[in-house]
Amino acid sequence: MLTQPARDINILIAEDNDISRELMASVLKTQGFNIIPVRDGDEAIAAVESQTPDMALVDLNMEPKGGFAFVQHMVAYDIDVPVVIITADESTDILTRAQKLGVTRVLQKPVEPERLISITKAVLKRYGHNLNAFATKTYVNRYSPDQLMQRAIDLAEQNAKSRKGGPFGAVVASKEGEILGEGVNGITSRVDPTAHAEIMAIRQTVERLEKSDLSDCVLYCSSEPTMMGQALIISVGIRQVYYGLSHEDIAEIRVRESQVRAEIKQHQPAMTIYTQMGHDSALTMFKRWQALENKLAD
């Protein structure tokens, strides 16, 4: 394919989660691309017809019209725009269907900024775009609190859909927003009763920093930490914890903990502040887990 002369490159981002869409947009803007942000498949179809993007990044699960419905429209009307489907689902069924519909790439959630940039540039080059003239900046991996919470939720959803464990994810970050450690629930897959998401994230952080004092770190969890996780949080000195779902929200899969949890809550030290954040997004993820067949609760 002949290389096209340098010009503005327009990238459509279709994602119904505002935080995820804004994060992807901010990453790609550092590379000099123009962004066309939309919230669902219908808006994406309208944007393709009116603005002719050079590439489309489309989330698989959007309401009322998702990623595959958008791709089917593109095929039906013979619109030649490369499409990258974004999903937390790693199943072969998704990959097979994407291939049959002619999807260019499938990008797994949570979306890594470097991976997003790499795939975007590779697809654009494949379609003949000249990127040499674009002034780019190195993307600094620093996130806002909302983005860090969304990442924990995305980790939880990916873990649940891959059947590796329950719908729990956690992120440890510096106060400046740099991710220091991540974890997902692996009690069943690892055969480890201590493999709660927040514990795995703290373990990774301690190993990376080579210190056990995390008093200058912040923890983000898709769900309120378990009693074991709370004990470790106290031990490493984390003073700020954000969580998406409360114990009451997920009571159906933490029944065994309820009595001990109530006891711990009565003696929770004042030095650790727990703040709920991103409840609606986390609840949407949890409902998707409830709808899964052969799901793992631990």
TISE-710449 format. One record per residue (C-alpha): residue in three letters; x, y negated, z. Coordinates in nm, 4 decimals, padded with zeros to 6 digits. Each point is the difference from the previous one (the first is absolute). Last residue first. Example, Ala and Ser with C-alpha at 12.3 -4.5 7.8 and 13.67 -1.06 7.14 Angstrom:
REM TISE-710449
+------+----------+----------+----------+
: ronu :     east :    north :       up :
+------+----------+----------+----------+
:  ser :  01.3670 :  00.1060 :  00.7140 :
:  ala : -00.1370 :  00.3440 :  00.0660 :
+------+----------+----------+----------+
This chain:
REM TISE-710449
+------+----------+----------+----------+
: ronu :     east :    north :       up :
+------+----------+----------+----------+
:  asp : -01.3376 :  01.7033 :  04.5004 :
:  ala : -00.3330 : -00.0298 : -00.1809 :
:  leu :  00.0979 :  00.1754 : -00.3217 :
:  lys : -00.2419 : -00.0097 : -00.2906 :
:  asn : -00.1308 :  00.3025 : -00.1854 :
:  glu : -00.2482 : -00.2186 : -00.1900 :
:  leu :  00.0311 : -00.3767 :  00.0170 :
:  ala : -00.3004 : -00.2193 :  00.0832 :
:  gln :  00.1196 : -00.0725 :  00.3542 :
:  trp :  00.3335 : -00.1166 : -00.1435 :
:  arg : -00.1798 : -00.2519 : -00.2208 :
:  lys : -00.1862 : -00.1201 :  00.3110 :
:  phe :  00.3336 : -00.0515 :  00.1740 :
:  met :  00.1355 : -00.2136 : -00.2856 :
:  thr : -00.3094 : -00.2213 :  00.0101 :
:  leu :  00.0391 : -00.0276 :  00.3784 :
:  ala :  00.3608 : -00.1111 : -00.0384 :
:  ser : -00.0997 : -00.2723 : -00.2457 :
:  asp : -00.2797 : -00.1193 :  00.2284 :
:  his :  00.2158 :  00.0033 :  00.3147 :
:  gly :  00.2951 : -00.1953 : -00.1412 :
:  met :  00.1205 : -00.1164 :  00.3417 :
:  gln : -00.0581 :  00.0979 :  00.3646 :
:  thr :  00.2453 : -00.1421 :  00.2502 :
:  tyr :  00.1856 :  00.1918 :  00.2736 :
:  ile :  00.2321 : -00.2043 :  00.2228 :
:  thr :  00.2722 :  00.1898 :  00.1860 :
:  met :  00.1433 : -00.1736 :  00.3111 :
:  ala : -00.3346 :  00.0298 :  00.1825 :
:  pro :  00.0598 :  00.3659 :  00.0749 :
:  gln : -00.2795 :  00.2481 : -00.0809 :
:  his : -00.1084 :  00.1561 :  00.3277 :
:  gln : -00.3731 :  00.0270 : -00.0622 :
:  lys :  00.0688 :  00.0849 : -00.3634 :
:  ile :  00.2051 :  00.3017 :  00.1043 :
:  glu : -00.2969 :  00.1512 :  00.1856 :
:  ala : -00.2354 : -00.0580 : -00.2903 :
:  arg :  00.2500 :  00.1640 : -00.2329 :
:  val :  00.0184 :  00.3036 :  00.2251 :
:  gln : -00.3761 :  00.0519 : -00.0289 :
:  ser : -00.0253 : -00.0794 : -00.3690 :
:  glu :  00.2961 :  00.1975 : -00.1262 :
:  arg : -00.1741 :  00.3204 : -00.0964 :
:  val : -00.2704 : -00.1905 : -00.1895 :
:  arg :  00.2462 : -00.1642 : -00.2331 :
:  ile : -00.1470 :  00.1045 : -00.3335 :
:  glu : -00.3627 : -00.1039 :  00.0545 :
:  ala :  00.1037 : -00.3012 :  00.2101 :
:  ile :  00.1372 : -00.1780 : -00.3057 :
:  asp : -00.1765 : -00.3357 :  00.0375 :
:  glu : -00.0027 :  00.0298 :  00.3811 :
:  his :  00.3778 :  00.0308 :  00.0131 :
:  ser :  00.0174 : -00.3272 : -00.1919 :
:  leu :  00.0751 : -00.0333 : -00.3697 :
:  gly :  00.2440 : -00.2438 : -00.1597 :
:  tyr :  00.2767 : -00.0420 :  00.2547 :
:  tyr :  00.2480 : -00.2767 :  00.0844 :
:  val :  00.2622 :  00.0530 :  00.2706 :
:  gln :  00.2152 : -00.2690 :  00.1600 :
:  arg :  00.2310 :  00.0543 :  00.2952 :
:  ile :  00.2142 :  00.2893 : -00.1207 :
:  gly :  00.2300 :  00.0904 :  00.2901 :
:  val :  00.1355 :  00.3355 : -00.1129 :
:  ser : -00.1511 :  00.1872 :  00.2963 :
:  ile : -00.3288 : -00.1903 : -00.0025 :
:  ile : -00.0573 :  00.0876 : -00.3653 :
:  leu :  00.0992 :  00.3584 :  00.0797 :
:  ala : -00.2741 :  00.0265 :  00.2642 :
:  gln : -00.2514 : -00.1579 : -00.2349 :
:  gly :  00.0862 :  00.2549 : -00.2680 :
:  met : -00.0673 :  00.2871 :  00.2368 :
:  met : -00.3369 : -00.1527 :  00.0914 :
:  thr : -00.0761 : -00.0435 : -00.3705 :
:  pro :  00.0435 : -00.3334 : -00.1742 :
:  glu : -00.3058 : -00.1916 : -00.1253 :
:  ser : -00.0529 :  00.0821 : -00.3655 :
:  ser :  00.1596 : -00.1143 : -00.3271 :
:  cys :  00.2979 : -00.1055 :  00.2094 :
:  tyr :  00.2251 : -00.3090 : -00.0144 :
:  leu :  00.2874 : -00.0281 :  00.2489 :
:  val :  00.2022 : -00.3189 :  00.0580 :
:  cys :  00.3707 : -00.0123 :  00.0810 :
:  asp :  00.2186 : -00.2164 :  00.2278 :
:  ser : -00.0533 :  00.2284 :  00.2998 :
:  leu :  00.1184 :  00.2949 : -00.2059 :
:  asp :  00.2701 :  00.1168 :  00.2428 :
:  ser :  00.0908 :  00.3548 : -00.1027 :
:  lys :  00.3005 : -00.0882 : -00.2149 :
:  glu :  00.1577 :  00.1392 : -00.3130 :
:  leu : -00.1990 : -00.2409 : -00.2185 :
:  arg : -00.0882 :  00.2656 : -00.2581 :
:  glu : -00.0380 :  00.2856 :  00.2489 :
:  val : -00.2102 : -00.2142 :  00.2337 :
:  thr : -00.2192 : -00.1109 : -00.2913 :
:  gln : -00.0569 :  00.3534 : -00.1269 :
:  arg : -00.0962 :  00.1204 :  00.3469 :
:  ile : -00.2363 : -00.2966 :  00.0452 :
:  ala : -00.1758 :  00.0790 : -00.3277 :
:  met : -00.0295 :  00.3695 :  00.0909 :
:  ile : -00.1436 : -00.0904 :  00.3395 :
:  glu : -00.2525 : -00.2402 : -00.1546 :
:  ala : -00.1179 :  00.2659 : -00.2443 :
:  his : -00.0351 :  00.2793 :  00.2570 :
:  ala :  00.2468 :  00.2846 : -00.0412 :
:  thr :  00.0145 :  00.0981 :  00.3691 :
:  pro : -00.2024 :  00.3198 : -00.0424 :
:  asp :  00.2496 :  00.1212 : -00.2636 :
:  val : -00.1028 :  00.2728 : -00.2446 :
:  arg :  00.1436 : -00.2263 : -00.2713 :
:  ser : -00.3068 :  00.0278 : -00.2255 :
:  thr : -00.2441 :  00.0125 :  00.2922 :
:  ile :  00.1325 : -00.2813 :  00.2201 :
:  gly :  00.1203 : -00.2066 : -00.2946 :
:  asn : -00.1694 : -00.3378 :  00.0432 :
:  val :  00.1763 : -00.2714 : -00.1943 :
:  gly :  00.3035 : -00.2130 :  00.0714 :
:  glu :  00.1831 : -00.3122 : -00.1055 :
:  gly :  00.3110 : -00.1809 :  00.1202 :
:  leu :  00.1777 : -00.3341 : -00.0213 :
:  ile : -00.2322 : -00.1959 : -00.2283 :
:  glu :  00.1052 : -00.3661 : -00.0100 :
:  gly : -00.2743 : -00.2376 :  00.1142 :
:  glu :  00.2057 : -00.2660 :  00.1806 :
:  lys : -00.1047 :  00.1406 :  00.3388 :
:  ser :  00.1629 :  00.3228 : -00.1103 :
:  ala : -00.2247 :  00.2801 : -00.1140 :
:  val : -00.1125 :  00.3438 :  00.1169 :
:  val : -00.2631 :  00.1562 : -00.2247 :
:  ala : -00.2623 :  00.2642 :  00.0772 :
:  gly : -00.2291 :  00.2401 : -00.1829 :
:  phe : -00.2872 :  00.2267 :  00.1025 :
:  pro : -00.2609 :  00.1740 : -00.2118 :
:  gly :  00.0832 :  00.3566 :  00.1104 :
:  gly :  00.2736 :  00.2158 : -00.1417 :
:  lys :  00.1789 :  00.1187 : -00.3120 :
:  arg : -00.3226 :  00.0448 : -00.1979 :
:  ser :  00.1335 : -00.2369 : -00.2703 :
:  lys : -00.3219 : -00.1980 :  00.0335 :
:  ala :  00.0493 : -00.0428 :  00.3747 :
:  asn :  00.3618 : -00.1120 : -00.0247 :
:  gln : -00.0778 : -00.2439 : -00.2813 :
:  glu : -00.2838 : -00.1479 :  00.2019 :
:  ala :  00.2120 : -00.0440 :  00.3104 :
:  leu :  00.2873 : -00.1552 : -00.1948 :
:  asp : -00.2479 : -00.2426 : -00.1581 :
:  ile : -00.1281 : -00.0958 :  00.3467 :
:  ala :  00.3537 : -00.0633 :  00.1271 :
:  arg :  00.0681 : -00.2063 : -00.3122 :
:  gln : -00.3174 : -00.2001 :  00.0582 :
:  met :  00.1191 : -00.0811 :  00.3503 :
:  leu :  00.3335 : -00.1187 : -00.1360 :
:  gln : -00.1765 : -00.2129 : -00.2612 :
:  asp : -00.2206 : -00.1649 :  00.2616 :
:  pro :  00.3019 : -00.0703 :  00.2214 :
:  ser :  00.1791 : -00.1644 : -00.2950 :
:  tyr :  00.2757 :  00.1891 : -00.1783 :
:  arg :  00.3683 : -00.0386 : -00.0557 :
:  asn :  00.1677 :  00.2123 : -00.2636 :
:  val :  00.1854 : -00.2762 : -00.1799 :
:  tyr : -00.0552 :  00.0213 : -00.3750 :
:  thr :  00.3083 : -00.1025 : -00.1900 :
:  lys : -00.0914 : -00.2852 : -00.2291 :
:  thr : -00.0547 :  00.0106 : -00.3722 :
:  ala :  00.0464 : -00.2383 : -00.2900 :
:  phe : -00.1423 :  00.1709 : -00.3080 :
:  ala :  00.1991 : -00.0272 : -00.3246 :
:  asn :  00.1166 :  00.3610 :  00.0080 :
:  leu : -00.3521 :  00.1406 :  00.0338 :
:  asn : -00.0666 :  00.0579 : -00.3714 :
:  his : -00.3281 :  00.1893 : -00.0330 :
:  gly : -00.0101 :  00.2985 : -00.2330 :
:  tyr : -00.2639 :  00.2218 :  00.1572 :
:  arg :  00.2645 :  00.2192 :  00.1630 :
:  lys :  00.1586 : -00.3149 :  00.1383 :
:  leu : -00.3313 : -00.0922 :  00.1649 :
:  val : -00.0376 :  00.3487 :  00.1473 :
:  ala :  00.3540 :  00.0040 :  00.1414 :
:  lys : -00.0375 : -00.3514 :  00.1408 :
:  thr : -00.3216 :  00.0882 :  00.1829 :
:  ile :  00.1411 :  00.3299 :  00.1246 :
:  ser :  00.3095 : -00.1638 :  00.1496 :
:  ile : -00.1860 : -00.2932 :  00.1538 :
:  leu : -00.2570 :  00.2254 :  00.1653 :
:  arg :  00.2700 :  00.2378 :  00.1224 :
:  glu :  00.1925 : -00.2874 :  00.1551 :
:  pro : -00.3162 : -00.1311 :  00.1670 :
:  glu : -00.1023 :  00.3444 :  00.1354 :
:  val : -00.3725 :  00.0603 : -00.0506 :
:  pro : -00.1508 :  00.2003 :  00.2841 :
:  lys : -00.1367 :  00.1539 : -00.2110 :
:  gln :  00.1150 :  00.2020 : -00.2976 :
:  leu :  00.0438 : -00.1371 : -00.3513 :
:  val : -00.1355 :  00.1991 : -00.2936 :
:  arg :  00.1389 : -00.0891 : -00.3416 :
:  thr : -00.1113 : -00.0643 : -00.3600 :
:  val : -00.3575 :  00.1262 :  00.0319 :
:  gly : -00.0916 :  00.1834 : -00.3198 :
:  leu : -00.3361 :  00.1283 :  00.1159 :
:  lys :  00.1215 :  00.3604 :  00.0017 :
:  gln :  00.3075 : -00.0962 :  00.2017 :
:  ala : -00.2061 : -00.1775 :  00.2625 :
:  arg : -00.2295 :  00.3007 :  00.0277 :
:  thr :  00.2956 :  00.2310 :  00.0571 :
:  leu :  00.1622 : -00.2313 :  00.2561 :
:  ile : -00.3229 : -00.0354 :  00.1960 :
:  asp : -00.0642 :  00.3748 : -00.0071 :
:  thr :  00.3619 :  00.0645 :  00.1068 :
:  ser : -00.0755 : -00.1647 :  00.3311 :
:  glu :  00.2219 : -00.2791 :  00.1313 :
:  asp : -00.2832 : -00.2336 :  00.0997 :
:  ala :  00.1093 : -00.3364 :  00.1431 :
:  thr : -00.0693 : -00.1616 : -00.3351 :
:  ile :  00.1180 : -00.2642 : -00.2458 :
:  ile : -00.0651 :  00.0612 : -00.3710 :
:  val :  00.2432 : -00.1681 : -00.2399 :
:  val : -00.1633 : -00.1017 : -00.3262 :
:  pro :  00.1698 : -00.0992 : -00.3251 :
:  val : -00.2265 : -00.2191 : -00.2157 :
:  asp : -00.1129 :  00.1299 : -00.3384 :
:  ile : -00.3759 : -00.0582 : -00.0038 :
:  asp : -00.1661 :  00.2698 : -00.2124 :
:  tyr : -00.3518 : -00.0867 :  00.1180 :
:  ala : -00.0741 :  00.3442 :  00.1439 :
:  val :  00.3554 :  00.0422 :  00.1282 :
:  met : -00.0016 : -00.3310 :  00.1879 :
:  his : -00.3439 :  00.0768 :  00.1429 :
:  gln :  00.1232 :  00.3399 :  00.1195 :
:  val :  00.2963 : -00.1747 :  00.1647 :
:  phe : -00.2334 : -00.2285 :  00.1973 :
:  ala : -00.2137 :  00.2948 :  00.1101 :
:  phe :  00.3228 :  00.1724 :  00.1081 :
:  gly :  00.1019 : -00.2935 :  00.2172 :
:  gly : -00.3220 : -00.0539 :  00.1900 :
:  lys : -00.3386 : -00.1621 : -00.0639 :
:  pro : -00.2334 : -00.1001 :  00.2847 :
:  glu :  00.2133 :  00.0098 :  00.2030 :
:  met :  00.3691 :  00.0773 : -00.0301 :
:  asn :  00.1943 :  00.3222 :  00.0449 :
:  leu :  00.2648 :  00.0492 : -00.2694 :
:  asp :  00.1711 : -00.3362 :  00.0366 :
:  val :  00.0996 : -00.1584 : -00.3295 :
:  leu :  00.3281 : -00.1558 : -00.1085 :
:  ala : -00.0555 : -00.1252 : -00.3542 :
:  met :  00.2554 : -00.1077 : -00.2616 :
:  asp :  00.0377 : -00.2636 : -00.2702 :
:  pro : -00.3245 : -00.1705 :  00.0956 :
:  thr : -00.2484 : -00.1024 : -00.2693 :
:  gln : -00.1806 : -00.2935 :  00.1675 :
:  ser : -00.3695 :  00.0292 : -00.0876 :
:  glu : -00.0582 :  00.3688 : -00.0748 :
:  val :  00.2588 :  00.1248 :  00.2456 :
:  ala : -00.1351 : -00.2312 :  00.2699 :
:  ala : -00.3573 :  00.1207 : -00.0495 :
:  ile :  00.1118 :  00.3611 :  00.0273 :
:  ala :  00.1954 : -00.0795 :  00.3174 :
:  glu : -00.2989 : -00.1768 :  00.1533 :
:  asp : -00.2070 :  00.3141 : -00.0627 :
:  gly :  00.2723 :  00.2247 :  00.1391 :
:  asp :  00.0300 : -00.1835 :  00.3283 :
:  arg :  00.1538 : -00.2932 :  00.1895 :
:  val :  00.1940 : -00.2004 : -00.2581 :
:  pro :  00.3376 : -00.1790 : -00.0014 :
:  ile :  00.1585 : -00.1127 : -00.3302 :
:  ile :  00.3668 : -00.0493 :  00.0841 :
:  asn :  00.2647 : -00.1830 : -00.2032 :
:  phe :  00.3421 :  00.1651 :  00.0137 :
:  gly :  00.3264 : -00.1703 :  00.0979 :
:  gln :  00.1509 :  00.2826 :  00.2023 :
:  thr : -00.0810 : -00.1671 :  00.3326 :
:  lys : -00.3616 : -00.0103 : -00.1213 :
:  leu :  00.0052 :  00.3805 : -00.0025 :
:  val :  00.0509 :  00.0264 :  00.3765 :
:  ser : -00.2560 : -00.2688 :  00.0838 :
:  ala : -00.2619 :  00.1682 : -00.2192 :
:  met :  00.0604 :  00.3402 :  00.1561 :
:  leu : -00.0443 : -00.1506 :  00.3480 :
:  glu : -00.3094 : -00.1970 : -00.1022 :
:  arg : -00.1681 :  00.3130 : -00.1353 :
:  ser :  00.0811 :  00.2035 :  00.3126 :
:  ile : -00.1315 : -00.2748 :  00.2287 :
:  asp : -00.3182 : -00.0580 : -00.2023 :
:  asn : -00.0964 :  00.3667 : -00.0146 :
:  asp : -00.2183 :  00.0386 : -00.3084 :
:  glu :  00.2982 :  00.0457 : -00.2306 :
:  ala :  00.0225 : -00.0797 : -00.3725 :
:  ile :  00.3327 : -00.1660 : -00.0834 :
:  leu :  00.0286 : -00.1232 : -00.3597 :
:  ile :  00.3485 : -00.0954 : -00.1103 :
:  asn :  00.0601 : -00.2877 : -00.2393 :
:  ile :  00.3417 : -00.0451 : -00.1583 :
:  asp :  00.0983 : -00.3485 : -00.1089 :
:  arg :  00.2273 :  00.0099 : -00.3010 :
:  ala :  00.3308 :  00.1566 : -00.1076 :
:  pro : -00.0058 :  00.1303 : -00.3570 :
:  gln : -00.1407 :  00.3518 : -00.0501 :
:  thr :  00.2400 :  00.2931 : -00.0331 :
:  leu : -00.0848 :  00.2268 : -00.2889 :
:  met : -00.1318 :  00.3464 :  00.0904 :
+------+----------+----------+----------+
